[in-house]
Amino acid sequence: MKRENNYPLKYYRIAIGLFFFLQGTVFATWSARIPDIKQALSLSDAQLGTILFFFPLGQLVSVPLSGYLVQKYGSRVLLSCVALLYPLSLVGIGLMPSRTALAGMLFLLGVVANLHNLSVNTQAVSLEKRYGRSIMGTFHGLWSLAGFVAGLTSSFLAVRHVAPLWHFCGVLGFGLLAVATLHRFLLPEDLSAGGEAAVNAADTTEAAGAVGQATGQSAADSATPVKEKATFNIFKGMDRHLALLGFLAFGCMLCEGSVYDWSAVYFEQSLQVDKAWIRAGYTGCMLAMASMRFLADGLVNRMGAVKVVRISGFVIAAGFLAAVLLPYLIPATIGFTLVGIGVSSVVPICYGMVKGSRAMSAARAINAVSTIGFFGFVAGPPVVGYISEWLGMRPAFALVAGIGLLTGLLAGKLKLK
């Protein structure tokens, strides 16, 4: 069909999925090349931890602006823009000549990353509502698959002494291609509060009726959106359910971010493995995340979201403890692989469960939940760095294991809507 709002749903799903893949590629490429940047600028663990803080700081500072822009212009317009800016910011990192410049560029990367994250997840939640079944796990699986591919690519290029800048330029080329070919297949309008994805009225009413049968609401009630004005107050109307989803995301993101930023350094300094294997834990984590996220939708449908999140928290704790108590290449790699299995489902479940909110639109609900979650990214890297400088990296990871355990315990208080 010619009209963009009449494309088959699978076209939108493929396009949104590839934007998730691009997002994962950019983030994982930066994470996997951190040891090379650390070496190039002669950074200590504490210095690196301080500089890494600027990435999540940029994400958090941009939260009100991100929510406002998505509400004002829609996720389609915003995603089409930031999908170019995100890899372009990565290239900027490769050009930074000093610690101060790197910190500033990481702040900018964090701002763009948050814009991309909010817009692409708003697209995904809106499309999931149209499908009438869980598909969020698959989208986040593509993000993790990108991380696995980027991890392997980074290892290959690093061993062959390819400068990060040229690597980052290749990722920018991928971003240019994605936006040029896929922007037309993004959903024109987002999911409103109350459950209406206004891509076209007939499909929305049908989807709302199906949701109403599942929740006990009438089709008319389910299809009635709550109109919102663009606002910088991301927490306005947030209820206890959304707050708990945010805290669960916090625990998961803290654990996840610790692996991204410190696993390669842990393998290099604490385990003292060969340089070719320092990314083994990171790669194992990303492979496990990718694999399990493609299975997450089925697990949630069979076991329920609460049980999946509870088990995930306990698996995260077991994985970090394995890496700490058995500080050798193979058991530590297995440990980080377990962490990947544990963190795989928590964030997709938390994001997917916001779509039932009648008080907040999908964009605002995701923004609120992800903001609380991103405090995990803020806390994780600096805490690991400072504790590592003081006591060593193994005690730092033992603390992170406790956060995973707490996530599993808190999941029992989650009430399905």
Salt bridges, closest charged atoms under 4 A:
GLU4 OE1 - ARG76 NH2 2.45
ASP36 OD2 - ARG33 NE 2.79
ASP36 OD2 - ARG279 NH2 3.01
ASP45 OD1 - LYS38 NZ 3.74
GLU128 OE1 - LYS355 NZ 2.83
ASP203 OD2 - ARG130 NH2 2.63
GLU228 OE2 - ARG364 NH1 2.86
ASP239 OD2 - LYS417 NZ 2.99
